[in-house]
Amino acid sequence: MNYKQNEKILQLTDKTLIIGVDIAKNKPVARAQDFRGVQFGKPLL
């Protein structure tokens, strides 16, 4: 996949859910947000 940054951004729609997980912490943390960056609930510890 050889996408440019703008092409990646244009792939985000109102149906996109972004999941992030940080496994480098003592307790891994996960969170979910929509394409606008609005967080759903609290981060899971």
Residue frames as qw, qx, qy, qz and C-alpha x, y, z in Angstrom:
[[0.000, 0.890, 0.457, 0.000, 0.00, 0.00, 0.00],
 [0.451, -0.001, 0.047, 0.891, 1.66, 3.16, -1.19],
 [0.044, -0.859, -0.490, -0.145, -0.78, 5.85, -0.06],
 [0.222, 0.407, -0.168, 0.870, -0.01, 9.50, 0.36],
 [0.056, -0.171, -0.654, 0.735, -1.11, 11.17, 3.60],
 [0.418, 0.146, 0.007, -0.897, -4.12, 12.95, 2.03],
 [0.604, 0.013, -0.672, -0.429, -5.34, 9.69, 0.51],
 [0.351, -0.133, -0.853, 0.362, -5.19, 8.03, 3.92],
 [0.128, 0.191, 0.426, -0.875, -7.15, 10.88, 5.51],
 [0.507, 0.118, -0.287, -0.804, -9.82, 10.71, 2.79],
 [0.456, -0.062, -0.879, -0.124, -10.41, 7.03, 3.62],
 [0.035, -0.202, -0.734, 0.648, -11.89, 8.04, 7.00],
 [0.295, -0.421, -0.524, -0.679, -15.69, 8.25, 6.91],
 [0.491, -0.422, 0.240, -0.724, -18.46, 8.70, 9.44],
 [0.954, -0.150, -0.133, -0.221, -18.50, 4.88, 9.77],
 [0.606, 0.419, -0.553, 0.390, -14.80, 4.64, 10.70],
 [0.713, -0.695, 0.026, -0.093, -13.86, 3.46, 14.19],
 [0.428, 0.634, -0.541, 0.350, -10.25, 3.94, 15.28],
 [0.868, -0.488, -0.092, 0.018, -8.87, 1.60, 17.95],
 [0.293, 0.726, -0.508, 0.359, -5.59, 2.39, 19.70],
 [0.899, -0.412, -0.133, 0.068, -3.65, 0.12, 22.04],
 [0.111, 0.798, -0.516, 0.290, -0.52, 1.06, 24.00],
 [0.950, -0.177, -0.256, 0.037, 1.22, -2.14, 25.05],
 [0.528, 0.432, -0.413, 0.603, 4.42, -0.41, 26.21],
 [0.357, -0.608, 0.276, -0.653, 2.95, 0.69, 29.56],
 [0.126, -0.204, 0.895, -0.376, 2.99, -1.40, 32.74],
 [0.453, 0.404, 0.730, -0.313, -0.75, -1.86, 32.24],
 [0.198, 0.190, 0.642, 0.716, -1.74, -1.89, 28.54],
 [0.247, 0.504, 0.336, -0.756, -4.29, 0.78, 27.63],
 [0.212, 0.314, 0.752, 0.539, -6.85, 0.66, 24.79],
 [0.220, 0.521, 0.315, -0.762, -9.27, 3.32, 23.56],
 [0.361, 0.463, 0.709, 0.391, -11.71, 3.86, 20.71],
 [0.076, 0.561, 0.087, -0.820, -12.56, 7.07, 18.86],
 [0.618, 0.655, 0.433, -0.039, -14.50, 8.08, 15.78],
 [0.642, 0.432, 0.228, 0.591, -13.08, 9.73, 12.67],
 [0.003, 0.888, 0.035, 0.458, -13.34, 13.19, 14.29],
 [0.345, 0.341, -0.619, 0.617, -11.31, 12.16, 17.34],
 [0.588, -0.452, 0.145, -0.655, -14.29, 11.96, 19.73],
 [0.100, 0.254, -0.930, 0.246, -13.46, 9.32, 22.34],
 [0.723, -0.298, -0.431, -0.449, -15.97, 6.58, 23.17],
 [0.836, -0.501, -0.222, 0.021, -16.10, 5.87, 26.89],
 [0.363, -0.837, 0.407, 0.037, -13.00, 5.78, 29.05],
 [0.416, 0.545, -0.726, -0.042, -9.68, 4.14, 28.13],
 [0.950, -0.231, -0.154, -0.143, -9.61, 0.47, 29.08],
 [0.119, -0.735, 0.640, -0.187, -6.86, -0.37, 31.55]]
